[in-house]
Each structure stands twice: as C-alpha cells, then as structure tokens.
Amino acid sequence: MTPLDKPLRREVQIGDEVYTLTLDPEGLKLVPKGKRNGVTLKWARTRFLHSG
C-alpha cells in the first residue's frame, strides 16, 4: 500500500455541484470548485466517529 505522504487531489461531482477533494496526512478537505473555503475533517477527530 502507498503511504499518504503528500496531498492527493481529486475532482468529484455531487449532484450538480463540482468539488475538489484533498486527502493529506492531516485529514481531508472538500471545497466547491473555484472556492477556497470548504469542509475540513482532521483524521484525529474521526476516531470519535468510530467509538460506538
């Protein structure tokens, strides 16, 4: 498996909207294409989502 040691960017379409999804060692970020601000989720915070 390849380590995630630098940002990985992909364009995704959700409904009619196009977003840029960035995965990096710190977490993920989903931003509407052409914008700067979006949703950020840090990996350290995701542990609580799985703690049942």
Secondary structure, 3 states (H helix, E strand, C coil): CCCCCCCEEEEEEECCEEEEEEEECCEEEEEECCCCCCEEEEHHHHHHHHCC
